[in-house]
Amino acid sequence: IPTSVVRTMTLEFRTEKKRAQLHDPRAGFELTEVESEIRHDPLTGTTARICHFSLKKLPPVDLTPMIEQSRGVCPFCPERIEAVTPRYPESVLAGGRMRCGDALLVPNLFPYDDVSAVAVLTKEHFLAMDAFPEKAVRDGVTLSRDFFVATGSQVAGGEGYGMLSWNYMPPSGGSQVHPHMQVVLTTNPGNAVRRELAAEAVYRERTGRRYADDLIEAEQKRGERWLGSVGNVAWLVPFVPSGLLGDAQAIFPGRASVTDLTDADIADFARGLVRILRGFTGRG
């Protein structure tokens, strides 16, 4: 099997080239060779397949009916949110809810863990992905950080993982059109995070260096997947992607958790993310 290995410092970017033969009807059934590859993650060793598809850009989807139908019953719109969303007991969170700018954090009515919240990002019911405001991202992440700081002692043993996620619109798995993030404090970070943390610990023990620092340096030098930096936040395309349509990854050098993020870090991240969203919108 043809294998390509690029070593940068202590990292190894390994690729296995695959070549399939077929008589292609698009070329008069001439014998054609089509290349694909398997990539190995330099940290965990997990693999992904890089293939070629004829689909260059997704056709636009008209979400207007979904947006309008949900507007009249949305629990996160200003005229309903105070009446239909729950509050935390005072023993969990003083005041029962938290605010930051236009964002409001409330308990998840259908919790994922002992401490499970929803951060409603804006008063607007819908915001287009290519026009998402930095302030909404900034308010949501800041609110989540402050929530983790305020409730961290609620986790058994006093140590937990702050998990912040966002499914933009129902096609991505979001249950509501109104922009909101899931904010979960847990003792179980999930399989993927657990594997990465274990691999990073091994890497640090073996090399004496932080994996994130070496990854940023390697990708900056190679350039093919490097997107750039916004303030203290580095953006790149993962060597081993997890999605069909392409991934973008943000790294916060020197930060170990959401609670380590400064206001400046969060502002830098928000500026970068809205650019990424515009880029994905341009690809359909």
C-alpha positions, 0 to 999 in steps of 0.5 A: 500500500503506498504510504506517505509519512510527513514528520514535523518535529515530534508529529507524524502525518501518515497517509495511505493512498488508495486507488480503485479501478473502474470503467467510467461511464462518464468517459465512454467506459474507459478504464479509470483510476480513482484515488482516495486516502486514509489519514491517521491522526497524529495524536490518537491514531484514529483514521478518516477517509478522504474521498472525492465527490461530484457534489461541489456545493449543497443546493440552498434549503428554504428554511422559511416555513420552519422559521415562521411556524416555530416563531409562534410557539418558541419558548426562547422568544422574549414574550415567553421565556420568563414564563415557560423556562425553569429556574435553578434552586438557589442551592445550585445557582443564586437567582436561578438564572444567569444573564450576559448581555442579551443571552440568558442561561436557564436549566434544561427542561430535559437535562443531559446530566446533573447540571445541564443548562441552555444558553439562549443567545439572542432575543431574535428568533432567527439569525442567518448563519452568514450574518451571525453577530459576534456579540451573540457568540461572545455573550453565550460563551462568556455566560457559559464560562461564568456558569461553570465557575459558579456551579463547579462545586456541584459536581461529585468530588468537586471536579468536572468537565464543562461541555459547551455545544451548539447545534445551529438550526434543526438540520444539525440536530437543534431542537429549536430554531431560536439560537441556543447553546447546550451547557453541561457540567459533567464527570463524564466528558464522553468517549472522544474527549476522554481519548484525546485527553489520555493521548495528550497526557502520553504525548506530554510525558513522551516529549515534554511538550504540549500537543496543541503547541506542536500542532499549531507550529507544524500546521503553520509551517506546512500551510495547506490546512492553516486558516490563520489566527485571530488574536490568541485563537488559532484556526486550522482544518484538521488533518483527520476530519470527522465530517463529510462537508469539512471541519474547522478547528479552533485552538486556544494556546495555553488554555486548558478549559473554558474557565481559563478563557479571558474576555479577550480570548472569547472575543477573539473566538467570536470574531473567528467563528463568524468568519467561519460561519460565513465561509460555510454559508458560501459553500452551501 
